């Protein structure tokens, strides 16, 4: 359920609006060109056209309706609701309560979230709303989008805004997305002549993301009913606008998951039990999407099949399996992902048909997105297969771990500089971020231990990280003494690496 914003939340939204105005003002053609956000494969980027869209974001901030949605799925920071009509319109943008909550820290990050959502609200004539979700800054597909698709990708606008702010504040790295995935993605992109694994992971990310979005569409459509008169009129728009969703329902029916829509009481709809089955699609695809984001590529020499371990995220990739072009290799990755997550509760209802289900959701995507995917597919299809040598494959395995280590050290270094300033903030709400840092460090320490098991971390690096964690712990425990035992255990685990 949604609700109107409170007066206090409206004030926060007004502050975010002013921040977005300031960011948009930075977005000249020259400045946006310097971000290189459209510099992907394919045709030359059109930054003037991108700038025209970017410049309208501030105005859209004042034209759309904002509401708070308490139960917004964890995979969404905010959500733009667009009507499913011949000429679609933005109904509302739903916000997480925290996005308009108290405190001023993270104001730019909140603005970047809304820049993403606002880009979805841009309309251009009869084509409706051209900006969709093809790839995210946090995902494997980032940097693999062609210029044409990147200009119509929502997170491209958020990344451009992040880079504009960093340049204006002389704060490189403050608002970009870093982490182990980005580090490995970058290294694989640099070694594209060695292997097509980077492109295959990108296409896997795109496929699963589109299937996830489409699963959400199916859930909403399953609750929709049509009058008997409209249902029995083939030329009526239900057969035109909803043909692909109806095809997905019929596919589910042919597999025995649900029964087809029938007319009951003058309305054509699915039975409640069938609506409940369709509603399980989104949680399952959310698990697949989460699994893709957690992939840890483990490159090995021996083996005849790729495997995925859901608990750790380890994707074991034998050298003999990667002698394929990106599209073909992505299919093997998808098989491994589905098999590896098959034991999860959300996967069990669809285990027998999971592969076909994901394919059907992608094949029956929305019309605009289908065209975008066709463009991307042609880009990936142009990349030839590569068979890495044993030596090069082994070297790449070490390089991937080294890239993760470089990223971890860089993030901890930036964090060490920020923590004292945050600890000194007068507002308790703004200082509260310190309470969650123990979990942040814990994830990195476990990551470091995993990497150390494959590629030993040099002693001087371990000492440097231990010293950083010790200093950070002092600031955190001064504000939150109850975090001391957890942080002490983390330091012990880090120092125990040998």
N, C-alpha and C positions, 0 to 999 in steps of 0.2 A: 504494500500500500504506500501511497505517496501523501505528502502533506505540504502545505505552504511554508515558506521560510518564515522564521520568527523575525522580529525587528532586529535582534542582535545578529542573526545570520544574514539578513539583508545588508547590514552595515559591512560585514566581512565581504560579502559579494561585491559591494560597491568598491571596496579597497582592491579586490582582485581585478575588477573591471578597469580601474585606473592603471593597474600594473600591466594589463594586456594592452591598453592604449599606448603606454610607453614603449612596450616591445614592438608593437605594430609600427610605430613611428620610426623605429630603427631600420625597418625592412625596405630599404631602397633596392632598386634592381642591382646596383653594384654590391651592396652589402649581402644580399641574398645569394648572388653569384659566388661571393667569397666563401660562403658556407659549404659549397660543393654538394649540397644534399640531393641534387638531381643528377650527379655525375656517375650514373650507373652504366651498364652495357647498352648497346644499341644506338639509336639516333641521338644527335646532339640535343642537349637540354634547352628548354625554352624558359629562361628565367623571367623575362618580361611578363609572360602569361602567368607564371607562378606568382609573381609579385602582385598582379591584379587581384588574384584570389586572396593572397595573404593580407592585402590592404583592407579587405572587407570584414575581417574578423572582429574588429572593435565594434563596428556598426551592428553586426549580428548579435553581439553581446547584449545590446539594448533592445533587440527585436524579439528574441526568443523568450519563452516562459521557463523559469527554473523552479523545480520542486525538490524536496528532500525525499529520498527513498531509503528507509531504514534497512530493508532486506535486500539491497542490491547485491548480486553475487560477488563473492570475494575476488573473482577474476576481473571485475570492472571497477575502475575508480569513479566513473560517471557513465551515463548512458544517454544517447540521443535517440528519442523516439520519433520516427518518421511514419506518417500514415501510409498504408498500403493501398494507394489509389492510383488512378491513371495519371494524375498530376499530383505527386506526393508533396506533403507539407510537413514541416517540423511541428510536432504537437507539444513537446517539452524536452528539456534536458534534466535528467534525474541526477541528483548529487548525493554522494555519501555524506552523512552528518558531519564527519570529521573535516570534509573539504571546506565547509563554512563554519567550522567550530572556532572557539576562542584561540588566541595566540597569534603572533605575527611571524614566527619563524616558519620557514618553508613556504612563504607567500609566493615566491616565484615558481616553486614546484606545483603549487595549486594552480597557478596561472597556466602553466604548461599543460596540465591535465585538461583544462577548459579550452585551450587552444586546439588540442586534439579533437575535442567534442564539437567545438564551433565549426571546425573545418567540414564536419559532416553536414552542417546546416547550410552550407553554401549551395545556392541553386543557380542554374544556368539554363534559362529557357525551357523548352519542352523536355530536355534531357533529364530534368529533375536535379538530383543531388549527385554530383560526379565524384565526390571524395569518399572513398571506402576504406576498408581495412584489409590490406594485402600483406603487410609486414610491420613488425614492431621494433622499436629501438632495442628492446630487450631480447630479440629473437635471432634465430639463425638466418632468416631471410634478409636481414638488414644489410645494405650495401649491394645486394644482388638484384634489386628492382631496377628495371629499365627506366630511363628518364621519363618516358611517357606515363608509365604506371606510378612512378614515385611522385609525380605532380598530382596524382589523384589518390594518394595514400595519406591517411590522416596523421600518422606519426611523423611524416616528413615535415609537416607544419610545426609540430612540437619540437622536433630536432632543430629546425631552422631557428625557432624562437630561442631555444636553449643556447645555440651558438652565438646568436646576436647579443644575448644578455652577457654571456661570458666575455665577449670581446669588449662590450661597453664598460664592464666592471673590471676588466683586466684580471679575470678569475678563471683561467683555463681549467677545464675539468670539473667545475663546480656543478654543472647541470647536465652534462652528458651522462650516458649510462655506461658504467663499467662493471666488471665482474668476470667470473671465470668463463661464462659463455662468450662474452664479447672478446675476451683475450684469445680464446681458441678459434672463434670465428675469424678474427683478424689474421691469425697465423695461417689458417687453412686458405684464406683468400690470397695471402702472399705466396703460397705454395700451390697455386692452382695448376701450374704446369707439371706438378708431381702427382697430383691426385684430383679426382672430381668429387671427393668426399664433401668438401665445403659446399659446392653447388647442390649436391644431393640432399644435404641437411637443410639447405635453404628451401628446396622444393618440398621436402617433407613438412617443414614448418608451414609453408603456404597452404598445402593441402589440408593439414590438420586444423589450421586456423579457420579456413573457409568451411570445413565440415562442422566445426564448433559453432560458428555463426549460424549456419543453416539449421543445425539442431535446435537452436533457440527459436528460429522462425517456425519450425515444425511444431514446437510446443504451443506457440501462440495460435497457429492456424488450427491445431487440433481442437481448440476450444471454440472455434468459430462455427456457426451454423448458418444455413441458407434456407430461405423459404422454399417450399415445395415447387412453387411456380417458377422461381428463378433457377432452381436446381435442374428442372426438366426443360429448360430453354437453352439448347446448346450454344446459340449465338450470344447469350448473355455473358457479361464480362467475367463471371466466375471461371468460365472455361478459358478465357484469354489471360487474365492476370494471375490466376492461381494454378495454371496448368502444371507447373513443375512441382508445386507442393502437393497437388493431388496425385501426381505421378509417384512421389515419394511415399505417400500414404498407401497407394495401391501396391507399391513394391513391398512395403512392410506387411501388407495383407497377404501377398503371394508367398511370403516366407512363413506365414502363420503367426506373426506377432500380434496382429490386430485383425478385425473384420472391417470390410469396406464400409464407407458411409452409406447409410440407408435413410429413407424418409420415415420418420416416426412422429406422429402428432402434427403433421404439416410442416416439419422442418427436417432438413438433411444434415446429419452430423454424426460424429463418432460416439459410441457408447462411453459412459464414464470410465469403465475399466480400460478401454482402448486409449482414451485420453491419458490415463495414468501411465500406460506403457510408453506412449510417445514422449511424455514428460521425463522419462528416464534417459532419453537420448542425450539431453544437455549435460547432466552430471557425468555420463560416461565420456562424452567428448571433452569435457573439462578435465577429466583424469588424463586423457591422451595428450591434451594440450600442456598440462602440467608436466607430464613425462618428457615431452619434447624439450621443454625449457630446462629440464634437469639433466639432459644427456651429457655424459662424460665420455668422450671418445677414447677408447683404449685400443691402440693399434698393436696388433700382434702378428706374428709371422705365420703361425700354423692354424689350421682350422678350415672348414669348408662352408660355414654358415655364420651369419651375423646374429648375435644374441643381445638381448637387453635385460638388465636386472632392475626391476622397479624400485627396490628398496634403496639401492645406492645410486642409480642412474647410470651405471656403467654400461656403455655400448661397446661390446667386444667386436672389433672389426678385423678379421683375418685379411692379410694382403691379397690372397687369391680371390677374394670376393669383390674387389673394387675395380676390376678391369672392365668397367662399364661407364657409359655416358651418364650424366647426372640424373636424368629421368628414370632410367632403368635401375640405377643404384638406389634411388629414393624409394622405389617399390620394395626392394629388399629391406631397407630401413624400416618402412612401414610394417612389413610382416614381422620383423623382430620386435618392434614397439608393441604391436597388438598381442603377440604371443607373450611378451614379458609382463604385460599388464593384465593378462587374462584372468589372473587369480583375484584381482581387486573386486570388491563387492559391486561397484557400479558397472563392471564389465560383464559380470556373469549372465545377465539376461540376454546379451547380444554376442556371446562368445562364439557361437557356431557361424555367425554371419558377419562378424565384425569387419573383416576385410571388404566384403561386398557393400556393407553399410557405409563405410567411409567413402568408398568410391561413388556410391549412389548420391550421397550428400554433396560431393564435389561436382559430379556431373549435372545435378539438378540445381545448381546455384542460381542466384538471381541473374537476370539478363545482363545488367551492367557489369557485374563482377565476372560473369562468364567470359565476357569480351576481354576484360583485364587479364584473366587467367590465360586466355588464348594467346595474348601478347607475351606474357611471361613464359609460357610453355615454348613458344617459338624461339625465345632467347636461350633457354636452357637446351633446347633440342639442337642448337647450333654448336654446342660444345662437344668435342669428340671424346671418346674414351681414352683413358690413360692407364697404363700398368706401371706402377712404381717398382723400382728395383728393391731388393731386400735391404740394401744399405740405406737407400733414401727413405724407405718406410720406417726403419728403425730410428733414423735421425729425426724424422718428423715426429715420432712418438715423444722423443726427448724435448723437441722444440715446443710441443703443445704444453708439456708440463712446465717448461721454463717460462712460457708466456703467462701461464697462470700465476707463477711465482712473482714475476715482474708486476703484474696487475695487483696482486695482494699487497706487495710492499708499497706500491704507489698509493693505494687506497688507505692503508694504515697511516702512511705519512701525512696525507691530507686530513685524515680524521684526527690525528694527534695535534694538528694545528687548530682544528675547530673546537675540540672538546673544552679547553680552558675558557674560550669565549662563551660557549653555551652554558658552562657551569656558572659563569658570572652574570647571566641574564637575570633581571629582577622578577620576571614573570614565571611563576611555577609551571604554568602550562607549557611555556617554551622550553623550560629545563627538563621537562618530562621525557624528552627523547633520550636522555642519558640512561633512564631506567631500562630501555630496550637494547642498549649496546652490548650487554652481556650475551644476549642471544646472537647478535651480529658477529661478535668475536668468536663465539662457540662454533658457528657454522664455518668460519674461516679456519679455525684450528683443526677441525675435522678434515676440511679440504686439504690443508697442509699435510696432515698425517697421511692422507690417501696418496698425495703426490710423492711424499717422501718414501713411501713403500715401493714406488716405481723408479723415481729419479731422486736420489738422496739430495736433501737441501744442505747447502754448505753451512758449516758451523757458524761462520760470521753472520750469515743471514739469520740463522736461528737466534743468535744472541741479540741481534738488532731488533727482531720482532718481539722477543721476550721483554726487552727494555721498553719498547713502545707500549706493550700491554701493561707493564707494571705502572708506567706513568699515567696511562689512561685510567687504570683501576683506582688510583688515588683520587682523581677528580670524581669518578663515578661513585665511589663508596663514601666520599664526603657528603654527597647529596643523598645517597641511598645506601645506608650502611647494610641493609639486608642483602645487598648484592655481593658482599665481600666473600662469603663461602663459595659461591658459584665462580667468581672471578679467580679466587685462589686455586680452585681445581683446574681452571683453564690454563693458568700459568704453569701449573705442575705438569699438565699434559703437553704443553708446548716445550717446556724445558726437558721433558723426558725423551724427546726425539733424539735418536742416536744412530 
